[in-house]
Each structure stands twice: as structure tokens, then as C-alpha cells.
Amino acid sequence: MIITRRRLALASAGLLAAPAIARAQGLPRVKYQVDWAFQGPNAYMLFGRDRGYFREAGVDIQIDRGFGSGRVPIDVAGGAYEMAQADINPVIKFIAENPSAGLVVVGVWGDKSLLCATVRADGPVRTPKDLEGRTLAAPDSDAGRQIFPAFARAAGIDASKVNWLTVRPELREPMLVQGRADGITGAATSTGMSLKALGMDFPQQRILWYRDYGLPLYGTCWLTTQDYARRNPQLVRAVLRGAVRSLREAYRDPAASIAALKAAEPLTDVAIETERQQLSFAEQVISDHSLANGISAVVPSRFQLGLTAVEEAYGMAPRLKPEDVYTDAFLPPAAERQLRPTS
């Protein structure tokens, strides 16, 4: 993507300085937030931390849980965290609404979007249009809820006819199971597996994927602020090198990454989180494009479609360009981002 030569030169110089900083002062620390509670899809970060991938890259990383992708950009822009991961679409919405906040996406590891609306398979909702007159439950910070207007626009839903029930995150899935809501929104790795844990397995769910209705959105991204990246290019590069390596190795050795999750969260249901991780890889990370081109091989034209869809859904005049939101200048080389084992 687009970045000035001066900025790239500064980033490269900072990277060369990183080992000297580490030797002289000990490894610098970066506070990093995942998008949700520690679960299978974000276990790769804990796995990489425990395996020493981040320390080998030159950074001591602190990894904290998150409270929804809609909350993450607020926390990063506010300085609570230097770097984080979140569904990219609420991040785009935040950047469009808060251009002075200075957020920037520095990598995208979700080549497909997990956002969806889920209803009962045996219920009256069979198509997106059937959501009109129904009640959906979700937290305000839920990415699926925040991007629902874009889904509604693409799928021909009159969003004004959809009722919303605002609930705490832990009550979202029970509302559907108990019949107190007609549907819920969110990422399928969260909603689908949580419903399964409550006794509503996937055959009992009808998942309306946003991507199946004219929204070719990307999924989870890595983000920071422009100011932090300018001041600490070597740390941004180090975190991304460690994160990409962690994701690749978790793909190759999922059992070990779930073991790291279990070590961090002793109450982890290994079977559930293993399946949740498999779902994340299958429905978000792995695609023909990512297998051929690697992690964060962003296509500018597709990225632009996502930007425009989010802006138009919220009544904003299309303004953002890919270079306003995303840069690949801090990513490791393409060879290090390949998902297939190297020879």
C-alpha cells in the first residue's frame, strides 16, 4: 500500500536500532489488546508469547483481553493500548467518524469476514429480509451490530424495521436460546460456538453471513496509532513479526496453541476452543487468496469496497481511501507471511 519514502526509511532505521535498545536497556514492552476474551481464535498470541517469538523479534509483549471490536479502537486511540487486534470494519467506522484520532491498520489477518446474524434454523427467518419486524440482541460494542447497517443496505433490509435489544456480552447467546430474541449478531466464532456450548449446535443455527450478501469485507486486523508508529517503528515491526509467526505456527500446530490458551485460562474448554479456532482458520484466515499470497496480502480495490460500504451505510459521503487507513510498511517480508510450510 502507500507510505512515504521518508516514513519507510525511518521505520527501517528504527528496526536496525531495536537489538541495540534491547541489549542496552532490556526489551521494551508493548501493551497489546485482543478483541475479546481469551479464546481459540486469539490463542495464537498467547502461544507466540510463551514460545518466545515476540522476544526473539525484540519486544516484551503484554497481552490483555478485549471487550469487543467496537471498543478496541477507542482503547487504542485513547492510549490504553499501543497495539491491538479487532474486526477491521468497526475500526473503519471509527476512523471515518474520528479522523483526528490517528488510527492506522498495519496488517490484516482475516482475509474473510466472520460477521453474521444468527437465528434459529427452524424459525421464521430464512432470508435477511425476514429480519424486518424482528428483534436482534447484541452489545453496543459488537462488530456485527455496528456493521449491520452496511449489511442491511447490501441485503435490501429496511433497517428501521429491525428492533435492537442491548445486552451484556455474556447474555447475547442466551437471549436466542431462550427465545427472548429472534436473532443475534456477531462474529461466527463467538456466536456459533457459544450457542453450541448452550446446546444449540450448528445444525440448529441459520447463519446469515454478511459476506454472502454483497459485502466482501475483510476480517480481523492489527492496529495502532500513526503517532505511535512514527515514534516506535521498530516496536510495531517487532510485534507484527511475532504476531505473524505466531499465527503461522498456530495454524501448523493448533493443539500447542490451545495448550497455551489453557495455561493462561485454566477453565478453558479445550474441545470447544479447539473447534472455535478451527472455525476461525477455515472461515476467516484461509482462502485461495491467502494461501497463494500469504497473510495481509491486501487488494486495494477490495479494501476500497469495504471502506465505501461502511461509510455509505452510516450516511457519510465516501471519503476514505485505502492509504488513509492501511499501510503494509511495518509487516515482515512476504516470504515470512506464507501460510504453507516453507521447503
Buried (B, 14 or more C-beta within 10 A) or exposed (E): BEBEEEBBEBBBEBBEEBEEBBEEEEBBEBBBBBBBEBBBBBBBBBBBBBBEBBBEBBBBBEBEBBBBBBBBBBBBBEEBBBBBBBBBBBBBBBBBEEEEBBBBBBBBBBBBBBBBBBBBBEBEBEEBEBBBEBBBBBBEBBBBBBBBBBBBBBBEBEBEEBBBBEBEBEBBBBBBBEEEBBBBBBBBBBBBBBBBBEEBEBEBBBBBBBBEBBBBBBBBBBBBBBEBBBEBBBBBBBBBBBBBBBBBBBBEEBEBBBBBBBEBBEEBBEEBBBBBBBBBBEBBBBBEBBEEBBBBBBBEEBBBBBBBBBBBBBEBEEEBBBEBBBBBBBBBEEEBBBBEEEE
